[in-house]
Amino acid sequence: MKRGSTLGCGGNVTIIRNGSVKKYKNRVLRDGLAFLGEFLLGEDTETINYIAIGDDASANTMGMSSLGNELFRKEFTTKYQDGESPVWETFFTQDEANFTWKELGLYADGGEDADTGRLIARVTVDESKNDNVTITALWQFDIANRIGG
């Protein structure tokens, strides 16, 4: 029997809301996997730069290229390496994105306009945001080597 390995990509989106912490499972989409492959080959110079928020709770599909109903987007405040995991972080003030969040999207080469850029990953969430709430969002990728038999 041959032994091999596969590269796995996942991670979590952590939402810190007025002191409480929730984690949601990150879903890397087909275009996100292509983005990572192109990046490793040196063929892509796009950078991950925007988080988008919407109110569509429909399930993820691998072929998604935009959020179901994007209502707000913001550039990431900072990005950094946490051990082996890259993390993108941003802070939402009391005046930003005040609606019920059902979906978040991670975009590369995006702009200020909705549905611009390349949707790398999407996560469904359930967060109520109003003018009494601030939120910090941490989008973390875990890239792992899995040995198989």
N, C-alpha and C positions, 0 to 999 in steps of 0.2 A: 504494500500500500504506500502510495506517495504521500509525503507530508508537504504541505505548502502553507502559505500565509496569505491573508487578505488584509487590505487596509480598510478599516472601518471609520466612519465619520459620523459623529452625533454631537451630543452635548445637551446643555440646558439653557433655558432663558430664565433668569431669576428676576422677579419683580419684588422690589422693596417698597412697600406702601405704608407710609406713616408708622414705620417700625415693624410691621409684619412682613414675613418673607414667604413667597411662594415660588416653586420651581415648576417649569413646564418643559416638556420634552421637545427638543429641537428637531425639525424635519428638514433635512437637506433635500432639495428638489433636483430633478434631472439636470436643469441648467446650472445648478450649484455644483454638481459633480463634474460637469463639463468645464466649468470655471476653474475648479481646483486642478483638473488635469492640464488645462491650458496654462495655468500659472506655473505648474511644475515643469512644463516643457519650455517655459520662457516665452510663450506665445501671447500672453495676455498681460496687459499693464493696467487694467482696471483696478480700482481699489474699492473695498467695501466702505461705504460712507454714509448711508442713510438707514434709518429705521422708519417703517411706515406702520400706521395703526388704522384698523378698520373695524367694522361692526358685523362682518359676515362670519357666522359660526360654522359654515360648511366644512366638511372633512378635507384634509389635504389630499391632493393627487400629485403624482410625480411630475406631470406635465404642466403644472401651474406656472404661469409667467407673470401674474399680477395678483394682488389681493382681490378678494371677492368684492369688497366695497371700501376702498381706501378713503379715509376722511382727514388724515393728518400725517405729516412726515416731518422728520427733524434729522439734521446731521448728528452723528455721534459726537459726544463731548470729548471722549478720549478712547484710545485703544492701547492695549498692553498685553504682555505675555505673563500668564499665571502658571508657572511650572512649564508644562508642555502644551498648555492650552491658550490660544489667542482669545482675547476678550474685547468686545466693543461695549462701551458704556455711555449712557446718556441720562440726563436728569430732566424731568418734566415738572415745570412750576405749577402753581395753583391755577394759573391762567391758560394752560395749554392742554389740548386734547380732552376736553371735558365732555365725555360721553361714555357709554359702556363699551369697553374694549373686548372684542371677540377674536381678533386676529392681529398678528404682528408679522412684518416682513423685513428681511435683511436684504438690502439692495447694494449692488456694486455699480459704480459709475452712474449713480442717480443724480437727479437735479431736484429743485424745489417743487416741481410740478408732479402731481399724482401719476403713478404708473410709469415713471421714467427710470431708466436703468435696468439692471439685470437682477431678477429675483433669485437670490441664492438659497434662501431658506424661509420657511413659514411655520408659525406655531399658532395653534388656537389657544385662547386664554379666556378667562372670565374675570374681568376687573372693572369695577365701577370707579370712574374718575370724575371728580367735580372740583369746584373751587375751594374746597376744604382739604384737598388731597394733593400731596406731591408724590411722585413715583421716580425711583431710579430703576432703570432697566439695564441688566447685564446679559449680553448675548455671548455665550461661551461655546467654542468648538472643542470637542474631544476627538483627537485623531489617534486611533489605536491600531496596532498590528496584531491580528488574531492568527494563531497557529492552528492549522487544521490537519486532520489525518487522512 
